[in-house]
Every structure is written in structure tokens, then in C-alpha cells.
Amino acid sequence: MTTAVPAPTAAAPPPLRRRLRGVTAESVFVERSLRHSLRDGESLLMAILLPVMLMLMFTWVFGGAIDSSGAYVDYVVPGIILTCAGFGASSTAVYVANDMRTGIIDRFRTMPLRAGAILTGHVVASLLRNLVATAIVIGVGVLVGFRPTGSLVEWVALAVLIALYILAITYLFAAIGLAAGSPEGANGYGFVLLFVPYLSSAFVPVASMPGWLQPIAAHQPVTPIVETIRGLLMGTPLNAEPWWAVGWCLVILVIAVAWGAWLFRRKAGRR
Amino acid sequence: MTTNAIEIHNLRKTFGRQTVIDGLSLTVERGEVFALLGPNGAGKTTTINVLTTLTSADSGTASVVGFNVRSQAVEVQRRISLTGQAAAVDDALTATENVVMFARLAGLGRGESHRRAAELIEQFGLTDAASRLVRAFSGGMRRRLDLALSFVVTPEVLFLDEPTTGLDTRSRRELWDLIRSLAASGTTVFLTTQYLEEADQLADRIAVLHNGRVAALGTAAELKARVGGDTVELHDENGELLREIPTDGTVSDLRRALDLLDEDGADGVVTLRRPSLDDVFLALTSPNAHAVKETA
């Protein structure tokens, strides 16, 4: 059977897709990604539970061996905060890789939307997810004996720095999600990056590491960020660390955004 | 307006050393249902990707409702919808949430989007599943939702990339009915398929794509006339094919074929096979028929 060709109608052509105003597309995608986060209970639980367990393990199990005075909790919480941000951000790589695999990104690309809007959705959702997880980790830290001395101004500065760090690392993971061949692969790359905090001053002072490792640990991006968090919360000397911290975050952010935009153009539409 | 729905002139696209589209030219009129028929690797999806602004061609031009897909991509994007091979719906959302999201991305307000979602959910037969996560949907339901997403704003041209691949017979027939009713409302439909039957059921005109080029173009009846009639097949008791004799579809030719089998004293089960895509290709590209059979 063949369908008859309908006569060209004189009626008005159907309405067009409207041009979106402001950040409508971005807000739709943020909403979408937040729904994903809330419905993906396991990932959400892991993003909170693992850092909390990490903290309990470092304070109660290793803490005594590393520093028997009991002050280790004050030393390690800044490191845990940072590791926590990494945990939560890594799931962004999986979400992005999944969008690439299902072809939904291609569908969005056939619509008149800003190309990066869908990534922005993932990144903003990750930022909110991680800020909540970080607040919980700090709360648990206080419960197990962490006693920060920071003023209100220092806490605000801390929040800004942590948000900047999460933003930078989430964009990096979003780009990794685009680069990875599959969600499973994206997950694997995520783990590699999660080891970076262990090679910094997050868990033990750089001075306690073997000589050859010290320059690497002292100059990698995570160390100045941890030292800044520590300075803001515990009043340890800040020196130039905040500048290095913000500088590193901005460098990572710029590279990740540029890499992500390049990958997005290249990879999408080529499954 | 007198502009054609789709115009393609001498389009070329290569990936590395592989030429996927090799001088393709086509015109699709407004309101037409047009099928691009071909095997995997014939260049069907790449053609759709070029027309829907996902991929840019190496040379040649393509326009959709009068707008160049490259220089006026946004104007094209405002007038088309794509329902791709993968049923690109959001698994982690409900059916309603999917439609609302796409409606809002098409520029409808919140309230308007919810109203539109309710309409489409009903129109596409998804009322019972409206608030269920898409993850739990059957293949047929996913395709219906996928089509609903393409109609949040009625497109001027609807692109369907292998719309029924992987569906069972019943879902396939349901989807065909749906596509027919959508086409009847005036939307131009450009679809790709590997199945002659699907092109036959849906399309006003069919282009057979072979090695990135149009090998034949016409109505289903015209193409079938070129392919010939049914083929008489003889199988042994294990279903192994013993002989096949093409016929031109007339009673006398069928009798001739059976007589031929009789003369050979053949023993087995006789079946009659409709022309398949393989047959269309063999008939249309006969000079290098063997090469075709391998790729098809």
C-alpha cells in the first residue's frame, strides 16, 4: 500500500522551534542532570559514603599510627574534602559518556541550542551534588573531632575555592567522558585521577615522603589547594598558596573547557 | 511556497579513505514520504546526518525547505526533527518528563510544555506509561515516545533513520500506522530503511542507495517492475535451499518454473519468495552483481 500524497496545503506553515532566551536551555539541562543524580541513588550514596568512610578510616585506623597525638584529624580533613570533590565529579564522566552512547547528544545537536548547554547542565548538577557532599563530610569531620578555627570570611573564601576546584575538576571529567569510548572506560579514567590527592600534602606532609617524590608532591596542583584549605580552616601559614591554588584551578578549567569543546565538535555526530 | 522539502546536489563525504557518499543528488517535494533504501554501509545515516546538520559534507550542496544545511543551519534546525536509529530518549526520566524537556527546549513555557506533553502522550498511546521511567519501556514504546519527542513542535520535515529496526512485527506495524497518520497531516517524511517492505508500505517514492549513490529512483511499483516477480524456491527436508527459479510474477511463468522442477524430478518442499532487498540490488546493479551480493 502506498500513502497518497497530501495536496500541498494553503494553511499556514507549522510553528517553528522558538529561539531560546537567556539560559533556558542551560536551566533545562541542569534540571535534567539533577533528576539523573537524584535517581541514580547508588552513585549519589557512593559520592557521600566513600569520602565519609575515607575520613573515618584515616582518623580512626591510620590516624594513630601517623600522628599519635590525635591531632591528625585536623590535618587530614582538608585532604578528605578535596578527595570527596574528586569522587563526586568522576560520575560526570560516566553521565557524559552515556549521553554520547545513547545518541541523545546527537538529537540535541539537531536543535538550535548552544552546543555546550548540555555539558553545562552536567557540570552545574555536579557542582551542587559535590557541595552538598562536601558539607556532609565537613559535618562528619566535626563529629569525629575536627575543630576548625576559621572566621566567617575564611569560610566564605573556603566555599569559593572549593566550588572553583569542583568546577575545574568536573569540567575535566566531562571532557574525559567525551574522550572515553564508553561509560565503563570513563569510569576507569576517573579512578586514575582520584589517586592524585594521595601524592600531595593531603594525607601526610610532603617532608615525610621519599626525596625524589617531594618535588612532584610539592608542585602538583592539589598541594597548594590543600594547603590553602588548611590555612583557611586551621590558621596554618598561607604564604602564596592561595594564588597557586586559584591559578591551578583556572588553568585546569581553561584547558578542560577548551579540550571539551574541541572533543564535542569532533566526536558528536560520529558514532 | 514552492521550495522543495529537500534538495541535494552532487554531495560527497569521505571518512578517511572510505567514500561514504559519492555524488548523491536528490529532490524531495513537500508533503512527500520519501524512503532511502539500502544495506548497512550504503551511506543512509551519513546522508541523514548531513541533512540534519550533524555532519558537514566534503563537497556538494544540500538544503532543507530552502535553507542551506551548512550556512543556515539554525534555520534548518528550527524546522526539522530527527528520530534516529538508537531511539534517543532519556532513560532516567519518565515519558512525560522527556516530552516536557523537549518541549521546553523547543521554546515552550513550563505550563505550555506540560499541556503539550499531555496531548502528545495521549496521541502516541503512552497514557498508561506516562509517569513510568523510560528505562522500563519496550522497544515499541520507546520508538513511539521518540516520535512524540519529534512532534513537540510539528516539524516541516521529519527525518526517520531506520525507524523500525529491531522491533517485533506487531510494533513495526503499529509504528507504520503512526508514521502514515503523521505524514497524512502534511509533514514531509524522509526515512531510511533496509527493508523493501517498509519502503513499500510507507513511501511515495523510493531511492535505492548503492555505494553512496542513487542506483534507482521511483515508486514502489516501478522498482518492483524492474526487479521482477516472486522466486520459486525448492528446499530439502532440512530446509536447505536446493534450487531457486526467478519468475516475472505471472501465472504462466510460475507454471513454467514448476514444470522445470518437475522435469528435473526434484524432490522437496516448494515455497514462493517475495522479492527481497538482495533481489532489488541484484536487479538494479547487475553488471557487478556478485560484488553487490557480498556487500548487501
Chai-1 contact restraints between the chains, C-beta under 6 A:
chainA,res_idxA,chainB,res_idxB,connection_type,confidence,min_distance_angstrom,max_distance_angstrom,comment,restraint_id
A,T3,B,V33,contact,1.0,0.0,6.0,A-B,restraint_1
A,T3,B,R180,contact,1.0,0.0,6.0,A-B,restraint_2
A,T3,B,A183,contact,1.0,0.0,6.0,A-B,restraint_3
A,V5,B,G31,contact,1.0,0.0,6.0,A-B,restraint_4
A,V5,B,D204,contact,1.0,0.0,6.0,A-B,restraint_5
A,P6,B,G31,contact,1.0,0.0,6.0,A-B,restraint_6
A,P6,B,G186,contact,1.0,0.0,6.0,A-B,restraint_7
A,P8,B,R30,contact,1.0,0.0,6.0,A-B,restraint_8
A,P8,B,G31,contact,1.0,0.0,6.0,A-B,restraint_9
A,T9,B,G186,contact,1.0,0.0,6.0,A-B,restraint_10
A,P14,B,T154,contact,1.0,0.0,6.0,A-B,restraint_11
A,P15,B,V153,contact,1.0,0.0,6.0,A-B,restraint_12
A,L16,B,R78,contact,1.0,0.0,6.0,A-B,restraint_13
A,R17,B,R78,contact,1.0,0.0,6.0,A-B,restraint_14
A,R17,B,A106,contact,1.0,0.0,6.0,A-B,restraint_15
A,R17,B,G107,contact,1.0,0.0,6.0,A-B,restraint_16
A,R17,B,V153,contact,1.0,0.0,6.0,A-B,restraint_17
A,R18,B,G107,contact,1.0,0.0,6.0,A-B,restraint_18
A,L20,B,G107,contact,1.0,0.0,6.0,A-B,restraint_19
A,V28,B,M101,contact,1.0,0.0,6.0,A-B,restraint_20
A,V28,B,R104,contact,1.0,0.0,6.0,A-B,restraint_21
A,V28,B,L105,contact,1.0,0.0,6.0,A-B,restraint_22
A,R32,B,M101,contact,1.0,0.0,6.0,A-B,restraint_23
A,H36,B,A92,contact,1.0,0.0,6.0,A-B,restraint_24
A,R39,B,A92,contact,1.0,0.0,6.0,A-B,restraint_25
A,T102,B,A88,contact,1.0,0.0,6.0,A-B,restraint_26
A,G103,B,G84,contact,1.0,0.0,6.0,A-B,restraint_27
A,G103,B,A86,contact,1.0,0.0,6.0,A-B,restraint_28
A,G103,B,A88,contact,1.0,0.0,6.0,A-B,restraint_29
A,I104,B,A88,contact,1.0,0.0,6.0,A-B,restraint_30
A,D106,B,L54,contact,1.0,0.0,6.0,A-B,restraint_31
A,R107,B,A88,contact,1.0,0.0,6.0,A-B,restraint_32
A,R109,B,L54,contact,1.0,0.0,6.0,A-B,restraint_33
A,T110,B,T52,contact,1.0,0.0,6.0,A-B,restraint_34
A,T110,B,L82,contact,1.0,0.0,6.0,A-B,restraint_35
A,M111,B,Q77,contact,1.0,0.0,6.0,A-B,restraint_36
A,P112,B,V74,contact,1.0,0.0,6.0,A-B,restraint_37
A,P112,B,Q77,contact,1.0,0.0,6.0,A-B,restraint_38
A,P112,B,R78,contact,1.0,0.0,6.0,A-B,restraint_39
A,G269,B,N49,contact,1.0,0.0,6.0,A-B,restraint_40
A,G269,B,L54,contact,1.0,0.0,6.0,A-B,restraint_41
A,G269,B,T55,contact,1.0,0.0,6.0,A-B,restraint_42
